[in-house]
Amino acid sequence: MQALDHARYLDLVQDAEVLEADGTGDKVLRLADGSMLKLFRRKRLISSAAWYPYATRFADNCQTLAQRAIPCPQVRSVFRVAAIQRDAVHYDPLPGRTLRQLLDSAASDDELRGSLGRFIAELHGKGIYFRSAHLGNVVLTPEGELGLIDIADMKTFRQPLRKSLRLRNFKHMLRYSQDRQWLLGDGNPVFVQAYLQAQDLCSEAELQQAIA
């Protein structure tokens, strides 16, 4: 992690567009060259972020995903900006649109639901446990591939995920009513069946119980 002084930080964010902010300040900015700057703050004095900052986790997760052939952002640098008490990751965004952005135009798109089911099975098979899994963090790229963004909250394992983590991950994906309606509305089986056909660990009964 590099130290970034306040003057260099101000130069970096000059003419940036603030995409996300809260009461504590800016969180995500699109810089003048189209790259992104994501800012992290440590919320508690005693926290794992003290020895493993979220910006570093984000960068490490990008590297792991790339090694496992999962489309994701490309990190340029990781900074500590002491003047504003933030860590930051500077990266090139993954091109495309999130599935949540596509909900209206893809309301009847069973092909996309099936692709997502197979993609989640691929993640689980490659040992990727994405705790922030939801349609706003999955991107459909111009090449028609699915990839991940906003990946600081992710764990990776050397072996495929065990069954309990897979079922828990499905609960995470369905915690937003809008996402749940698109994935499972009117008893649509495509997403679940595509996942089941792409893996052999979870049974249909176990998965249906997890998403009930």
C-alpha positions in Angstrom: 0.0 0.0 0.0 1.4 3.4 -1.0 1.1 6.6 1.0 -0.7 9.3 -1.0 -0.3 12.8 0.4 -3.2 15.2 0.3 -2.0 17.3 -2.6 -1.5 14.3 -4.8 -4.9 13.0 -3.7 -6.6 16.3 -4.7 -4.8 16.1 -8.1 -6.1 12.6 -8.6 -9.7 13.4 -7.8 -9.8 16.7 -9.7 -12.9 16.7 -11.9 -14.0 13.4 -10.6 -17.7 12.4 -10.5 -19.0 11.2 -7.1 -20.9 8.0 -7.7 -21.5 7.0 -4.1 -21.2 8.9 -0.8 -22.7 8.8 2.8 -22.6 11.0 5.8 -18.9 10.4 6.4 -17.8 11.4 2.9 -17.2 10.1 -0.6 -17.1 6.4 -1.2 -16.8 5.8 -4.9 -15.6 8.3 -7.6 -15.2 8.1 -11.3 -12.0 9.9 -12.2 -11.5 12.1 -15.2 -9.8 9.3 -17.2 -12.7 6.9 -16.6 -11.0 4.8 -13.9 -12.5 4.4 -10.4 -11.4 5.3 -6.9 -13.1 3.4 -4.1 -12.5 4.8 -0.6 -12.6 2.7 2.6 -12.7 3.8 6.2 -12.1 1.8 9.3 -15.4 1.8 11.2 -14.1 0.5 14.5 -10.9 1.0 16.4 -10.6 -2.8 17.0 -11.1 -4.4 13.6 -9.5 -6.8 11.2 -9.2 -3.8 8.9 -6.4 -2.6 11.1 -4.0 -5.3 9.9 -5.8 -6.2 6.6 -7.3 -3.1 5.1 -10.4 -3.4 2.9 -8.6 -1.7 0.0 -5.9 -4.4 0.2 -8.6 -7.1 0.4 -10.3 -5.7 -2.7 -7.0 -5.8 -4.6 -6.1 -9.3 -3.4 -9.6 -10.5 -4.4 -9.2 -9.0 -7.9 -5.9 -10.9 -8.3 -7.4 -14.2 -7.1 -10.5 -13.8 -9.4 -8.3 -13.1 -12.4 -6.2 -16.1 -11.6 -9.3 -18.2 -11.6 -10.6 -16.7 -14.9 -13.5 -14.8 -13.4 -14.0 -11.3 -15.0 -13.4 -8.5 -12.5 -11.9 -5.0 -12.1 -8.2 -4.4 -12.8 -6.4 -2.8 -9.9 -3.9 0.0 -10.6 -2.8 1.0 -7.1 -3.7 0.8 -3.4 -3.3 3.9 -1.3 -3.3 5.1 2.2 -4.6 8.7 2.3 -3.7 9.8 5.9 -5.0 13.3 5.5 -8.6 12.1 5.1 -8.2 8.8 7.1 -9.0 6.6 4.2 -7.6 3.7 2.3 -8.3 3.7 -1.4 -8.1 1.3 -4.4 -7.6 2.8 -7.8 -8.9 0.5 -10.6 -10.2 0.1 -14.1 -13.9 -0.9 -13.9 -15.2 -4.1 -15.4 -17.1 -3.0 -18.6 -20.8 -3.8 -18.8 -24.0 -3.4 -16.9 -25.0 -5.0 -13.6 -27.9 -7.5 -13.7 -29.9 -5.2 -11.5 -29.6 -2.5 -14.2 -30.9 -5.0 -16.7 -33.9 -6.1 -14.8 -36.5 -4.2 -16.7 -35.1 -5.2 -20.1 -34.3 -8.8 -19.1 -37.5 -9.5 -17.2 -38.3 -12.5 -19.4 -34.7 -13.5 -20.2 -34.4 -17.1 -19.0 -31.1 -17.4 -20.9 -29.6 -14.8 -18.6 -31.1 -16.5 -15.5 -29.6 -19.8 -16.7 -26.2 -18.2 -17.2 -26.3 -16.7 -13.7 -27.1 -20.1 -12.2 -24.2 -21.7 -14.0 -22.0 -18.8 -13.0 -22.8 -19.1 -9.3 -22.0 -22.9 -9.6 -18.7 -22.0 -11.3 -17.8 -19.6 -8.4 -18.7 -22.2 -5.8 -16.7 -24.8 -7.7 -13.7 -22.5 -7.8 -13.8 -21.9 -4.1 -15.3 -18.4 -4.2 -17.6 -17.3 -1.4 -19.0 -13.9 -2.3 -20.9 -12.7 0.7 -22.1 -9.6 -1.0 -23.7 -11.7 -3.8 -26.6 -9.8 -5.4 -27.7 -8.7 -8.8 -26.1 -5.3 -8.3 -22.6 -6.9 -8.0 -22.8 -9.2 -11.0 -21.9 -7.6 -14.4 -22.8 -8.7 -17.9 -19.9 -7.7 -20.0 -20.0 -6.7 -23.7 -18.6 -10.1 -24.6 -21.6 -11.8 -22.9 -19.6 -13.0 -19.9 -20.6 -12.6 -16.2 -18.2 -11.0 -13.8 -18.0 -9.6 -10.3 -17.6 -6.1 -8.8 -17.5 -4.6 -5.3 -15.5 -7.6 -4.1 -13.9 -6.5 -0.8 -16.4 -8.8 1.1 -15.3 -12.1 -0.4 -13.5 -15.2 0.8 -11.7 -17.7 -1.4 -10.7 -21.3 -0.7 -8.4 -23.7 -2.4 -11.1 -26.3 -2.7 -14.7 -26.0 -3.9 -17.1 -24.6 -1.4 -18.7 -27.0 1.1 -22.4 -27.5 1.0 -23.2 -25.3 4.0 -21.5 -22.3 2.4 -23.2 -22.8 -0.9 -26.6 -22.8 0.7 -25.8 -19.8 2.8 -24.7 -18.0 -0.3 -28.1 -18.6 -1.9 -29.7 -16.9 1.1 -27.5 -13.9 0.6 -28.5 -13.7 -3.1 -32.2 -13.7 -2.3 -32.3 -11.1 0.5 -33.4 -8.3 -1.8 -37.0 -8.7 -2.9 -36.4 -7.2 -6.4 -33.6 -9.8 -7.0 -35.7 -12.6 -5.6 -38.7 -11.7 -7.8 -36.5 -11.7 -11.0 -34.7 -15.0 -10.1 -37.7 -17.0 -8.7 -40.9 -15.1 -9.5 -44.0 -17.1 -10.5 -42.1 -20.3 -9.6 -39.6 -19.9 -12.4 -37.2 -22.9 -12.1 -34.5 -21.8 -14.6 -32.0 -20.2 -12.2 -32.2 -23.1 -9.7 -32.1 -25.8 -12.3 -29.1 -24.3 -14.1 -27.2 -24.2 -10.8 -28.1 -27.8 -10.0 -27.1 -29.1 -13.4 -23.7 -27.4 -13.1 -22.8 -29.0 -9.8 -23.3 -32.3 -8.0 -23.0 -31.4 -4.3 -26.3 -29.7 -3.3 -29.6 -31.5 -4.0 -32.7 -29.8 -5.3 -34.5 -30.4 -2.0 -31.7 -28.8 0.0 -31.6 -25.8 -2.3 -35.3 -25.3 -2.2 -35.2 -25.4 1.6 -32.5 -22.8 1.6 -34.4 -20.4 -0.6 -37.8 -20.9 0.9 
